[in-house]
Amino acid sequence: METAPFAGDTVSSVVAAVIIYKLIIPNRGSVGAYLLGWGVIIPLSLWIPFEMMEAFDLRNKILKMCVSLVPMIVVFRSIEAMYDTSPPVVEYSLANYVTYYTCTIHHVWDPKTNGRVRVNTQQFISTFLRVVYYYHLQSLSLSFQMHVDFKPFKSDPVVLDEFHVTRFWELLRPDHIANAYLIVLHLYFYLLVGFELTNFGENIKGYLTKPTFKNPIWTSKSPTDFWGRKWNLLIHDILKGGAFLPARKYVSTPLAVMWSFICSGLMHDYMWAVIFYHHGYEKDPETGICEDCFSPSPLKLTAFFVWNAMMMLLERPVSRWAPMQWMANNLPLTIISSLVGLTALPVTHWYTGDWAVGGFFADYAVALWAIKKL
């Protein structure tokens, strides 16, 4: 029963891919193509997960998150198709396009053969070892974080799922920064496990996949380096084709960057709406109230990504300052990457806090080993 929602998601995304390939791509720029994309495919893809959760009584937040991923891919792939920003190789054939449109990871495509690159033994083993390594790091991290309620520094006055800017000085406290850093590490390990498992599944089929992360926490030289070249490159590429490049056709690069981050925030806010959605089966049949349900603050994720967009846009003028140039030329990379992290850490709980307080990580814990206090 639990696999039914994912089968439905897969079928709906395949159908959408075929429709787009046959009706939108050949008719780009026409009113009909825009009406079909914006008026039918995108709204339907965003609506279907809520109906599926209701129909299949889906309650586990990890499974809800998986259901929310497909609509996000459909939305941005559809925009790519309408505004001609898809990689040319994926439009070579219907098979290529369906594969590209429906996958939650990125294959490596060969423009000479117009097919997917095959994985070799060394790459296969490397992916497997990363899965094992990060699985144990994630288990160890979650054991510690759940034991301290995700706030090892109890003196931190900031509430994890709180959204405020009126007491901004609290966001700069060392104990809050330390708590934020530790939960970001935990999130990083969680995402690595999920993406590497997906990559490994494609490697088993014989296909090479792109890395999703390039050691962003400890090797980033700037906010642009962090967000644009090393952190979650799957989302980066989706937003590049589905938000940045279409916007760049009409506005300047800074505005297109800001628009991409706004789209990322709205995308994550939608995912949170799915993850923490409370359908009828979760509510008391008499009162209609879900007493143990968690509801995140709306647009908090969008605010987080707008904050980081501003940090990126400030990077160029600030980097010309003499002290910044001196640090870039003289400080070790680990120190520089830590300073880069400080541009986001004060408000990181706008992103991570809901998962900790809302029970997302608790639902995920059943798949990990744990150290428990006796």
PyMOL commands that set and color helices and strands:
alter all, ss='L'
color gray80, all
select helices_A, chain A and resi 4-27+31-56+61-83+88-91+94-102+121-147+168-172+174-204+216-219+223-230+233-248+253-275+280-282+300-319+322-330+333-341+345-347+349-357+360-367
alter helices_A, ss='H'
color red, helices_A
select strands_A, chain A and resi 109-110+115-116
alter strands_A, ss='S'
color yellow, strands_A
deselect
rebuild
show_as cartoon
